[in-house]
């Protein structure tokens, strides 16, 4: 079965042994619980993905040992064409991994702008939260992905959301020193003066981290000799 061999040239002899055994080759899993569809999504081979779905469409939302689906895996690795195929085939766009992260969150976390566009266009939940209460907007802000922050804001993502510790997307950007993201969030009207559950604001976090450019944006102060 040539399409399986294409997957296996890069990944896991365990799966090869399963495929050669009596185990259903399409539903076979490697030691991390990944199906052949998950592996095809991992390496970004949309032809194999299409072949597997044609043969066994019910594996589309199968999960690995970490609750990743093929869609989450493809989104994480910026395989936009594979994401398209999976969405067209009916993949659950809001499935979560074992940490509560969706494909949209993983795409935002990994600077995958094209994938973010496809997921938003497909109607993925832009305000879903992981187990820590973080959203895709917070992930994008933390990583300094200003283009993804812009996409999410234009799609109507809730800039006022807080995670389980009371942190906002602005705080995520401020503590990492991402000035461009801070500017976008301020221009969008986010409240810069709210505090997290520890009583710290975005300004406090930026000050503690020594991010003078962010401090300037939050206070309009340009002379930091006394800070």
N, C-alpha and C positions, 0 to 999 in steps of 0.2 A: 504494500500500500504506500505509494510514493509520497503522498502528502504527509503521512506520519513520519516518514524518514527525513523529510525536510525539517520538521520540528526537532527530531531527535539528533540531527547533526550538531545542534547547539546545546541541547539539554538532555540530561538524566538517563543513564542506562537502566535505572529502575523502571522507568516507564517502558523502555524498549522490551525488557523482560516480560512486563505485563501484557504488552501488545502481542508478544510471541506466545503467550500462554493462552489459557482458555478464557481469560477475562475479556469482556467486551472491549475491543480496542478503543472505541470512541469514548467509552466511559472510564477507561483506565486512568489511574492517577499516579503521580510520582510521590516521592517521600514527603513533599510539602502539601500533598492533597490536590495538586493541580491537574485538571483534566487536559486532554490534548487541545481543547478549545482555549483554555487558559494559557497554555504554552504558545499557541499560535498568536494569541493576543499579545503576549509578552514580547515576541520577536517581531510583531507588526506585520504578519503575513496574512493579508486580507483574503487571498485566494484560498488558503487552507481554512480560514475562518468560514468562508462561504461554503466550502465543501463539507465541513463538519456540520454546519447548521442544516444543510440540505439533507444529510444522512440522519441526523438525530437532533431535531430542533428543541427537544425538551432539555437539552444540556445547557441552554443559553445562560441560565442564571445559577448554574452549579458553582459552589463555593469551595475554595481551598481551605487549608487548616487555619487560615487567618481571616476567613470569611470574605476574602476577595472574590469577586466575580470576574469574568472575562472583561466586562466593561470597565470595572475599576482598574484592572491591570492595564488595559489599553490606554485609559485616560492618564494613568500615572506615568506612562512611558511616552506620552505625546504621539500616539499612533492614531491620528485623526481619521484616516480612512477606515481603520478597523472600528473605531468608535461609530462612524457612520453606518457601517454594515450591521453592527450589533443593535444600534438604535432602530434601524429599519426593520430588523428581524423581531423587534419587540422586547429587547432587553429592558429589565427594570432599571430605569435611570436614577432611581433614588435608593438603591440597595446600599447597605453600609457594611464596612469591614468590622473587625472585632473591636476597633477603637471608636466606632460610630462614624467613620468618615465615608462620605459618598464619593462618587467619581468626580463630581464638580469640586469638592474640597481637595481631592488629590491632584487634580489638574491645576488648581490655584496654587497649591503648595509647591508644585514643580514647574511653575512658569509656562504652562502649556496653554497659550492664548487661543490657538485655533480650536483646541478641544473644549475650552470653556465656551467659546462661541457656539459650537455644535450642541453642547449640552443645554445651554440656555435657550437656544432656538427650539430644542426638543421639549422644553418645558420642565427641565430639572428644577427641583426645589432650591431656590437661591438662598433661602434663609434657614435651611436645615442646620442642626447643630450636632457636633460629635459628643462623646461622653463627657468631655470637659466643658461643653457649652460653646465651643468655638464654631464659627461659621466660615464659609468660603471667603468672605470679605476679610475676616480676621487673618486667615492664612495668607491671602494675597498681600495684606498690609504688612504682616510679619516678614515676608520674604522680599518686600520692596518691589513687588510687581505692579507698577503704577498703571500699566496698560490693562491688566486684569481688574484692578480696583476700579478703573474707569468703566470697563465693560459691565461689571457687577452693579455699580451705581446707576448706570444708564438703564440697566435691566430692572431697577427698582429694589435692589437689595437693601435691607434695613440697616442703615448706618448706626442706629441707636442701640442695636442688640448688645448684650453683655454676656460674657462667658460665666462660668460657675464662680469665678472670683471677682466678678463685677468689672472686668476689663472690657474696654471698647476697642474697636478697630484702630482708633487713633492712638490708644495706648500701645497696641502691638507695634505700630509704626514708629512711635516716638522712642520707645526703649531700644529699638534697633537703629535709630538714626536715619530713617528713610524720609528725607526731606520732601521729595516729590510726592510721595504718598500722603504725608502730612498736609501738604498744600492742597491736594485734591480733596481730602476729607474736610478740611477747613472750608474750602470753597463750596463744598456740598452742604455746609451748614451744621456739621457735627458739633456737639457741645464739648468744648475743650476743658471745661471746668469741673466736670463730674469726677468723682473719686471712686476708686475700687474699694473692695471690702477692707483693705488695709489703710484706707484713708489717703491713698496717693492718686494724684491726677497725672495726666499725660506730661505736664510740665515737670512734676516731681520726678517722674521716671526718666525723662530726658536729661534733667539736671544731674541725677545720680549717675547716669551713664556718661556724662560729659559731652553730650551731643549739642554743641553750641549753635549750629545752624537750625536745629529743631527748636531750641530754646528761643532763638530769634523769631521764628515764625509764631510761636505761641505767646510771646510777650512783646514783640516789636522792639526788644532790647538788642543793640548791636555791639555794646561794649561789655565784655565779660571779665574784665580784670578783677572785679570784686566777687565773682561767683565761685 
